[in-house]
Amino acid sequence: MISLSALVLIGCSTARRLEKKEHREVYGLLGMEENRTDNFALYKEAASWLHTPHVEGGLSRNGIDCSGLVYVMYKNVYGKTIERNSEAILKRNCEKIGRARLRAGDLVFFNTTGMHRLIINHVGIYLRDGKFIHTSLSKGVMISSLDESYFQKTWVCGGRVKYYK
């Protein structure tokens, strides 16, 4: 007869193995190395959206746009409701920050129009190591690097979401 403490130890060991497997899968999908200080809920949520098609105005796994992705992920990971438009998110929900101050969960804002630099028409969520999640018109939800020339050229600012009491 197996004692209760042995069953508990077996159960804990199995749970740890499953957790490690889940972490490997999530970080593998994101193309990132695991860091024990990460907010795993953010990374897990990000991985779950990868390859979702881009649909203007979309808010579901059938299709989503950049601000919709940020809106849904913030609600799911942080339990916070933010604006639904890239420019409004920056104006109403964020404190502007520079690239050097970015940390996981901060937002990254871009102007991809080629027009006036202050126009914001694209947003993503910063993960770490220069990588962020966003939507691409042609590839859907994906991970990109701030070091890519396109994003260096279109960068406007970072934003740290303000939490209101």
N, C-alpha and C positions, 0 to 999 in steps of 0.2 A: 504494500500500500504506500503510495506516494504521500509524503507529508504536505501539509498546506504551505509551508515555507518553500518547499521545492517547487510547487506549482506556481507560486508567486514569482520566484526567480526565473523560471522558464518563461512565464508570461512577460516579464520585464525584458528579458533578453530578446524575445521575439519582437516585442514592440520597438526596441532600439534598432534591431536589424531592419525592420520595415521603415522606420523613420530615416535611417541612413540611406536606404534604397531610394526613398522619395526625394531626399535632398540631392542625391547623385543625379536622378532623372531631371529634376527642376534645373539644376545648374548646368547640366548637359544641354538641355533645350535652349537655355539662355546663352550658352557658349562662354560661361564664366566659371571661375574657380570659387569654391565655397569659402566663405569667411564666417567664422563663428559669431562675429558681431553684427551680421546682416539681420535685417527684419525679414525673416523667412516668409512671413505672410505676404509681403510685397512681392517677393521674387516668385512665390508660388502663383499668386494672382497674375503676375506678368506672363509667366510661362503658359498659363491656361488660355490666354488671349492670342498667343502667337498664331499667325497665318489666318486670323479672322479677316475676311475681305473688307476692303474699304467701301463704305456706303455713306454718302453725304447725308447727315442727319440721323444715321443709324445709331442704335443703342443696344444692340443684341449680338449674340454670337453668329447671327446670320449676316451681320454687317455693321460696321461702326466707323465713325470718323475720329479725328484726333482729339477734339475736345470731348467727344462722347466717351472715348477710352479713358481719358483723365477723370472725367466726371464719375464713371462707373467704378473705376479702380479706387478712387478716393472714398467713395461710399462703402465699397466692399472691404477695403483694408483698414481705413481709419474711422469709418462710421461718420464721415463728414460730408455734407452737401455743399458743393461749390457751384459756381456759374457753369453754364453749358456752352459758352462761347470763348474761344481763345483769348481775345482781347479783354472781355469782361472778367475772365478768371484773373488775369494780371492786374487789372484796375481795381477790382473789388475784393479779391481774396488773397493777394500776395504782397509781400514786401520784396522789392527788387533786390537781387543779389548778383554779384559777379561770378564768373565761372569758377574762380579759385575757391569760393565758399560753398560750392555745391556739395550736398550730401544726399544719400539715398532718400527718395520721396520728394525731393524738390522738383520744381517744374522747370522746363527749358522752353524758351519762346523764340520763334523765328519769324522772319518776314521773307516769304518765298516769292513774293510778287515782283521783286525787282524795282518796286516803286518806293516811295517815301519810307525811310528807315524805321519810323515809329509805328508803322502798321504792323500789327500782330495777326498772322493768319495760320500759324501752326504751333502746336504745343506737344510736348512729350513729358514723360516722367523719368527723371534721372535715377539710375540704378547705382553705379559707381564705376570707377576706373575709366571715366569718359564715355560710358555707355548709357543709352537711354532707350526707352520703349516708346513707340509712336506708330502712327499709321502712314503707309505709303499708298498713293493712288493705285499703283500697279501691283504692289506686293502685299498689301494689307498690313496687319499688325506685325511689326518687326523690331529687332534691336539694331540700332545704329551707333556710330561713334561720333562724338563731337569733333574728333580730329579729322573726319572726312572733309575735304575741301568745300563741298556743297554746304555743309552745316557751319563751317567756319565763316563762309561768305554770307550766309543768311541769318546767323546768330544775332539776336537782339539783347536778351538778358536771361538770367535765371530768376526764379521766383520761389520764395519760401512761403507756403500757405500759412496764413495767420489763423489761429484758432480763437474764435470769439467765445466769451463766457456767457 
